[in-house]
Amino acid sequence: MLDINLIRKYPESVRRGIAAKNADPALVDKFLEVDRKWRALTQKFDEMRAEQKKLGEAKRVEEAKKLKEEIKKIENNLNELEKIRTEILYQIPNLPFKDVPIGKDENENQVIRTWGEIPKFNFKPKDHMELGEALDIIDTKTASKVVGSRFNYLKGQLAIMEFAIVQYVFSLLTDKNFIKKVAEKISPDFPDKPFIPVIPPVMINPETFTRMARLDPGQQDERFYLPKEGLYLVGSAEHTLGPLHMDEIIPENKLPIRYVGFSSAFRREAGSYGKDVYGILRVHQFDKIELESFTLPELSRSEQDFIVSIQEYLMQSLKLPYRVVSVCTGDMGGPDARQIDIETWMPSQNKYRETHTSDLMTDYQSRRLKTRVKRNNSNTELVHMNDATAFAIGRILIAIIENYQTEKGTVLVPKVLQNYLGIKEIKIGNG
């Protein structure tokens, strides 16, 4: 959430910033109105408490008892105002950085750079489902009978490829030499701490989910809820990686702290249609390798650039054509101050599709989580947080299948993954 003092001191700037993200600027006025009432009542409450103390010391028991009842009423009103104030505050998104493109939707995102050559086939290319079914490595028909629509089985060498990708990413991101090389591209003295591998929980309680700014109004429709347990299924490993340092004060010399987590993710994908629900592009359950980092405020933007460099290295090592996109204000997530996406070429759709995102939240999440850093000068402040996709497994498998297909209906295995699979080509018989 935003700093309350920022809203109080610079309401017009906040109105402009949230309007650019398609949020209602009137939320600022609603918040300030409730906040004024809350502050006035808080002052009255404190004054009455002080008076109650004096009456007690003077042994004026009856007056103190009567005042106690009035204080209780005011306390109840304060709690109600605090609840309303928080509800409004949670609807106010993070403010975008000044250099984020202004726009209403994804059509106004800006391409920063493009890498790789779009493949030119001397045959009519197939989509991932045609190839997946023919090679018996993707099965959605059986999954629909067992579970329902928008689920799938990954089978044979495609299942092994998923774990090859996981092993590949984990081995790189825990390698200090690799991290050092990427860090030096940001600056000679940029922190080169490797990522800590994590298998996080895939369930989360509502309170923590809300503190992660992932269960605010309008977000519930995307979540799977288990009423008997009172828990939600996560939509990304980031949802349970982010709270790892909830309510903690981290010494400055421990930062940055970087995690790479692998888990299944669950989303309703409400509103998806057409080609997006065909095959394994938009399903209710999928696996992801996610990155999460906690940094000093002055290094958080460079940390995001560092993360995007890692994403690009991974894509280039797979030799998949992609483009890097600066996401405009109207298309970026509510907690984001800056969002960078990577879109990968999908031959069957004849266009780039989003496969990676990198979100810089500044202190928007850490304020709710109360994740702080104790500076060497003993001052305490909120950390900044970044999260990003290393690979969304389903989408990257689609890209590999379609970009690496051959005229004979097989799929070549990217060179960096061949040792993990023990084969160079997925074909009938080894699928």
N, C-alpha and C positions, 0 to 999 in steps of 0.2 A: 504494500500500500504506500501511498505518497506520504511524505512528511507533512503532518498537520500544520506546522508553522509555515511551510511553503505555501499552502493553500491560503492561510490567513494573510501572509505578507504580499503575495503576488497572485491574487485571484484572477486577474485578467490574463496573465501568462498561462495559468493553468487552464482557463477556459479555452484559449486558443489551441493549446497543446492537445487537449482531449477532443476538441472538435475535429482536429486533423485526423484523429483515430476513429472518427464516426461515433464518438460518445456524445451524450447530451451535455452541452456546457452549463445547462441549468442545474446540473448536479452540484456544481460549485456553490451556487446560491443557496440551494437546499441545505447543503452541508453547513455553510456559514451561519444560516439562520438557526439551525439546531445547535450548532456549536456555541453561539452567543447565549442561548438559553441555558445550555449546559454549564458554561463558565459562570454565569450569573448565579445559578442555583448552587454550584459548587462553592462559590464565595459565601453564600448565605449559610450553606451547610457547615462550612468551617467556622464561621462566626458563631453559630448556634452551639457547636461542639465546644468552642472555647467558653461560651457562657455557661454551658452545662457543667464544665469543669469547675468554674468559679463558684457556682451554686453548691456543688458537692463539697468543695473545700469550706464553704461557709455553713455547711450543714443545713441548708434550706431544702429539705428533702422533698416536700410537696411540689415546690416550684421546679426542682430538678426532674421529678417524675413526669410532670406535665410537659416539660420541654423535651424530654426523651421521646414522648409519643409524637410530638411534632417533627422531631429529627427523623424518626422512623418513616414518616410519610414523605418527607423530603428525600430521604435515601431511596425510597421506592421510585419516586419520580426521576431521580438522578439515574437510577439503573435503567429505566425505560428510555430516557433521553440518550444514554450511552449506547443502548442497543440500536436505536434509530440512527444515531450518528455513525456508528460502525458500519451498519448496513449500507448507508449512503457512501461512506468512504471506500468500501470494498467495490463499489460500482465505478469508481474513478480510476481509469487506467494509468499506467506509467506514462510519463511525458517522453516523446520521441526526441532523439538528438537533433540538433539544428540541421545537420547535413543529410538526414533521412529524407528521401523523396516524398513530397506531398502528393497524395493520390487517394482515390475513393476505393479502389479494389485492385485485384491482381493485374489488371490490364495496364496499370500505371507503374508497375514494378520496373526497375531499370537494370539492364544487363551490364555488369561490370567488365566481364571478360569471358571468352569462350576458349575451350581447349579440346583438341582432338578432331579428327576428321569423321564426318558422318559416313557410315559404311555404304558402299555402292554394290548392290548385289546384281549378279548377272542372271538371276532367277527371281521369281516372285516370292518374297519373304513371307514366312508364316508368323502368326502371333504366338505368344508364349503358351497359350492353351492348346493350340493345334500341335505344337511340338511336345508340350508336356504330356498330353494324352497319348500321342503316338509313341513316345519313349517310355510310357508308363512311369513317369516321375511326378506327375501332379494328378490328383484325383479329387474333383469337387463333387462328382455325382454321388459317390458313396458317402462323402461327408454330409451332403444335404439330406440323405436318408438317416444318418446317424444323429446329426445335430440339427440341421436346418440350413437355410441358404447362407451364403457368405462365410463358409468355413471350408477348409481344405486339408487333404493329406499331402505332405511332401514325402516322396518315396525314393528308395534306391540311392543312386549317386547324387541326386539333388539334395536329399537329406544329409548326406555326408558333406556335400558342398557347403551347406549352412554352417556346419561345425568347423569346416575348413576356414571359412571366413572369420568365425569367432576366434579360432586359434591364431590366425594370421594377425588380426587386429590386436588381440591381447599380447601377443609376443612383441609386436612393434611398440605399443604404448607403454609397456613396462621396461623397455630397453633404454637405458640412460643415454647411450650413444646416439640413438635415433632421435630422442627428444632434444638432446643438445644441438643437433644439426638443425632441427626445425626452429628451435628457440633463437639460435644465432641469426636466423634470417629476419627475426623481428628486431633484435638489437643485440650487440655483443654481450651485454650483461643481463639479458632477459632470463628469468628463472628457468632452469632445466630439470625440474623435479618430474620424475616419471608419474604415470597414472597408477593408482592403486586398483587392482581388479576386485570387483564386487558382484556377487549374485544377490540382488536385493529381494525383499518381499514383494509379492504381486498384489497384496491387499493393503489397504490403508484405512485408518479410521477417519470419520468426517471432520473432526477438529483439525487434525494434521493436514488433511487434504485442503481445507479452507485456508489454513496458515500458509500453504504453498501457493495460494492464489489460483487453484485449479478446480475449485468447487463454488465459484461465485455465481451470482444470478446469470442464467443463460448457458452455463456450462454443464448443468446437471443432466441435460438431455443426452450428452455424449457418454455418460458414465454408466457402468453396470453396477447395480447396488444389490447387496446380499442382505435382505431385511432381517433374517434370523440371527445373523452375526453382527449386524449393524456396521458392516464394512463395505468399502468399494473396491472393485478391481481397478488396478492402475491402468492408465492409458499410455504409460511410458515408464521405463526404469527411473527416469528423472524424478518422478513423483515421490519415490521413496529414497532416492539418493540425496535429494535436496534437504530433507530433514535430518540427515546424519549428524549435523552439529546444531540442532535446534536447542535453544536456551543455553548455548555455550559461549564462553569468552575464550577466543583462540589467541595465544601469544603471537605477536607479529612475526617472529622468526620461524613459525610453523607454516606460514603462507608462502606460496599458494598451496592449497590442498586440491589434488585432482583425482577424480575417480573415473574408471571405465566400468560400466555395468551392463550385464546381459540379462534379459528377462523376456517373458511373454508380455504382451500388451493387449488391452481389451478396449474396444471402442464401438459405440453403436453406429458410427458413421451415418448419423441421421441426415437426410437430405441428399445423399449421394444417389446417382442414377446413371443410366446409359453405360458407356464403356468403363466407367469407374467401378462398377460393381461386377464387371465381367472378369472371370479368372481370379487372380490373387492380388489384384491391385488395392482394392478397398474391402477388407474383410473384417470380421468382428474380433478375430484373434490372430495376432502375428508376433514375430519376435524382432527385437531391436537390440543393437549395441549402442548404448547412450553414454555421453560424456557429461560430467558435472565438475565445476571448479569453483573454489572459494578464493577470492583474491583481495588484495588491498585496493581501495577505491581508485587510486591513481593508475593502477595497472590493468583495470578490468577491460578497457577497450583493446589494449594490446593483447590481452589474453584471448579475446574473441578472434582477433586477427591470427593469433597463433593456432587456435582451434581450426579455423577455416583452412589454414595451411596444411594441417594434418588431414582434414577431409579431402583436400585437393590431392595430396600425396597418395592417399588410398585410392582415389578414383583414377589417377594417372597410372598407378601400379597395375590396376585392372585393365588399363587401356580402354576405358569407356569414355566416349565423347560427352562433354558436359558444358554447362555455362554457370557462372556465378552471378547471382542476382541480388541486388539491394531491394529489399521488400519495402513498399511504400507504407505510409502511415495508416491507410485504411485497410491494409491487408495483414498487418502485423499483429501479433498477439497482444492482449491487454497488458501483461506484465513487462513487455519488451520496451527497451529504449532504442534498440537497434537490432534488426533481424537480417541475417544474410542466409539465402537459400542456395542450394546447388540443384540444378535441374539436369537430368540425364536424358540422352536421346533414346527414344522408344520407337524403333522402326515401324511397328504395326500401327502406331498412331501418327507417325510422320511428324513428330514434334517432341520437344523437351518436356519432361514431367518432373515435378519436384520429388527428390529422393532424400535430400538432407536439409536440415535447418540448423541455424546457430543463433541462439537467443541470448542477448545481453540484457539482464534484468536490473542492473545497478543494485540499489539497496531495496528494491520494491518487495522482493520475497523475504530478504533477511530481516526487514523491519517487523514483519509478522512473526517470523521464526525466532526472532531475538538472537540471531547469530552475529556475534560481535568479535572485534579484534582489539586486543590490548596492545597499544603502541609501546615502543621502547621508552617513550617519554611518559608512560603511564596513562595517557589519555585512552579512552575507550570509544569506539565508533562502530558502526555497522559495516560488515564485509560487503563486497559486491559478489554477485553470483552469475555464472554463465552455464548454460546447458546446450548440448548439441547432439546431433545424430552422427555416429560413426558409420553405421549402416542400418537401415530398415531392411531386414533380410528379404522379405517378400518382394519389395520393389527392386532391390539390387539383383535378385535372382531373375526377375523379368528382364532387366536390362542385359544381363549376361546371356540368357537364353536367346533373346532376339538379336542381339548384336553379334553373337558368336555362332549363329546357326550356319549350317552348310547346305549346299544344294541337295545333298543326299538325305537331309532330314535329321542330321546329328547336331550335337552342340559341342564346340571346342571348349576346353577348360582353360581359363586364363593362366598364363605361365606361372604366376606367383602362387597359384593354388594347386598346381599339378602334383607337387610332392605330398600334399596333404591327402589328395584323393587317390594317388597311385595310378592315375590314368590321364591321358591327354584329350580324350574325347568321350562324350556320353552318347551311347548308341544302344540299339536294341541288343539285349544280351548282357550288358553290364549296367543297365539303367537302374 
